[in-house]
Every structure is written in C-alpha cells, then in structure tokens.
Amino acid sequence: MGGYGDVQLLRDDGLRLDGRKLDEMRPVTIEAGVLPAADGSAMVTHGLNVAVAAVYGPMEAHPRKIQRQDRAVIDVRYNMAPFSTSDRIRPGYNRRSREISKVTAEALESVVLVERYPRSKIRVEIEILAAEAGTRCAGITAAAVALADAGIPMRDLIVGVASGKVEDTVVLDLDKAEDNYGQADLPVGILPNTGEIAFLQMDGDLSPDEYNLAMEYNFKAAAEIHEIMVDALKRRYEGGEN
Amino acid sequence: MGWSVAQNGEKEMSNGQNGAELRLVTPGMAIGPVAGKRIGSGAIAQNDTIIATRLGWTKEFNNTVSVDPINSAYMPRSGDLIVAVVAEVRNNLWFMNINGPFQGLLPMSLAPWKVEFGAARQHMGIGDVVLARVQEVDECHNVVLTMKGVGLRRLNQGTIVNVPINHIDRLRGEGNATVQRLRDAADSRIIIGENGRVWIDGDAEGTAWAREAVALTQASGHKTTFEAELSALEQNAPKKGDA
C-alpha cells in the first residue's frame, strides 16, 4: 500500500493494467505431490507467484515444552527464496515471514482436526520461489493441498484469496503494481464448503460497502480455486484406488 | 453475511446416496446425508451432512460411512505386530521408532532377556531392529511395546521395506494369501509389520524379487489385472534350491 496517488492502475476502458476485469483472478495452477521426501506436498502458481508447500508429520513435538496434551501443534515456516523477487531478499527469518508463519499456522489450526494427535507436531514448510503480490494466499492454498496430500484430517480445504482497492475501485486479486500503489488489500482464508473465514487481514481502508464487495469477489475466487485444488488432488490419484 | 460457496458439497450430495459406490473425496467434501447412517473413520457430521475429513475413498459397510485414507500416519493399537527400530537407550528401557507420530517404549521388564538395571545397551543399541507387539496405548498416545511372545525377537539379518499404511491389507491379501505367495516364490521369510515396515530375509536374488513384488502389490494390488501381473512376475522368481 504505497499510496502513490499519481500512478494510474486502471485503464481508460475500465480494465486493469494487465488487461483483467475488476473481478478477474490471475491464472492459478496447482500440482499435488511434487516433493517425494515429504509426507505431503503441493506447488501453486498464482499469476507469477510460485509457492511450494511441504508437510511432515504428525511427529513427536520437540522440544517437549511446545507439546500440548490435548492436541497437535502446527509449526509453519513461511520463507521467501532470495531469488523470488527482483531485489535479492536476505535469506532467513524476518519480521514479515514470522508474522505470515504465525497467521498461517492459526488459520490451518482452525481446519485441521488437531485434537486427533495430542502431543504431536505437524510441520508445514512454505517456500515462495517467485513473488508477485499475494504470496501468503498462495502459501495457504499450497499448504492446504499439501496437508490433504499428507492424509492429515481436516474439516475443509482452506483457500487463500485477496481483494483490494485501487483508484477507489474494488478489484480482485491484486498484482504487484496494484499491491504496491493501491489503497487497500484484504487477504482472507476461506473454507469453501461452509463459507467460514479462517483468517482475515486488512491493509489500508475500505468502506463497509467496499468491504462487502471485496468479500464477494473473494468468495467467488475461492470457489474457483477450490475446484482447482480438488482437481489437483484427484489428478494425483487418478487411475484407480492407490 | 451469509456467503457460502459449497458448490462441491452440493454437487456431490446426490452421488453420496448411491451407497457402496467407491469414490475419491477430499477434505470438506459432502459424502451424503447423515439420516440413518453411522459415521466411521475419516468423516464427521456437519449440519446433517457427512463430511469427509481426509483425502481417500468413501466406503459404506454395515450402514457405516467411512473414508479409507490414501495417506495416513501409523496410529498404534494394542496388539499390533510391528517392526521397530531402537532410537534411544536408557538404563532400564529402550525408546523405539515405530514409524508413527510417537516413539514406543520398551521397558526392560518386557524384553525377552533378563536385563540388569544399566545393562540395556548390552542387549540392544541404537539402530537395532526388533519384531515387537504393541502392549498398550493410552489416551495421551504413550505407547508401550513388548517383546515377550512367540516369535518376537531382535532381527539380526534381512532388509526392511517401507510400505504405506493403507497398502498393508493389500499386501497381506485375503487370509494372508498374497504374502504367502510372495514367501513361496521368493523363498524368503517375509513379515509384515502393521506400522508399514516389511521385513524380508532371504538370499540376494530372493530379496530383490520380493522387493519388486511388494512394489507391484502396492501399485496394482487393487486392480483386476493384479493376478495376471503377479503370475507373470512369479515366472521370473528365483528358483528354489538355486544358490
């Protein structure tokens, strides 16, 4: 949300700079089971974003102080590769990756049936190989598919999507320019089958009407992404019972 | 605000009423209405609808709807015969890697030898493989193993092959028929641990063939062509008595 007012983000014909309509999502592809060493894995490309998620466990939680006697803990590590953006990112944890790891873990905890695995840990590694705005949403979507691929019991597949505001107009799925120079960003984690929201963040300001429209866009996109997620999982095991 | 996507759930509902039909479901997908049905593993009830919680195949048996997961971690149950690996040794017990989320504990009192306090290392060290049975699992997932019982012992030779948990039944076959065929053809000893570890002990050729057969059973055990594929593989089995 750079807020530079002089950057034109909508064309005169009402379309966005990359030619998308206001409620049009960037192309999304998902592949499940991309990492043979992991218990479950997935790769999501969302526009120019590339996110890979790997799930390990459930395993015994170490150190023991992090164990919960009545449930599993979900340990998420979100990381952007140094080469994921045009400016090299310094490798390792930073404030932003810590925050995203935390909110992602909390979102996943609300869908995973953690009470099935007391005292254990489920490790989720999210690596962003290429970034173009919306990496936390791509990461959450990848993590959900990887968890399902690992056979972790869940209430639903959580879908990460975002809408925002540019030039006083609500748009779906911000790209890099819109994210940098737009007025608001509203990433959410949606449970498509129940319509519940597992996580929601808002950067910038939206009026109640704008918020409602942004959420409408988000739910529409979530339904589309959910179908791609289901298709990816089915494709991995197509050709009979495995 | 009442937003709900639920497209997949609604679409799949009608299919769910077909009963025994086997179909692939993903977490959150509606299997069918709860009405009159019991809910088995891999599924939960939500608003009068049975929802899958795992990626797997739906199954209806004895009016119970369940999901057979495609992948799952080994969850130990009392009485399971398992192949365990020593992970840690203490003065009076061993911690065993049982290929599950939790380590199993083998106290010296349940070892097959008379073990003096402090002498556990003399009997088994880290990395040793044993055939053990799950004695007890409590609600906190503390797993106690025993090696007291017929056939339970340290495995000093042979090789271990890991198999996904959901393929164990397929490998075993009806009344152990499949595994017996593999034993005969490979002229090897084969023991299937419930924890997804298969112990194979034979000569190099037999072991290699058994590995191949285990892989085939995993890949095609559910297909109608399996019998023909296994018979074809048996033609290449090492001949008994060849050394």
Interface residues (C-beta under 8 A of the other chain):
Chain A: D39 G40 G57 P58 M59 E60 Q69 V111 L113 Y117 P118 R119 S120 A148 D149 A150 G151 I152 P153 M154 R155 D156 L157 I190 L191 P192 N193 T194 G195 N212 M215 E216 F219 A222 A223 H226 E227 M229 V230 L233 K234 Y237 G240 E241 N242
Chain B: M1 G2 W3 S4 V5 A6 Q7 N8 G9 L22 L24 T26 P27 G28 M29 A30 G42 I44 Q46 I51 T53 R54 L55 G56 W57 P69 I70 N71 S72 A73 P101 F102 Q103 E139 C140 H141 H222 K223
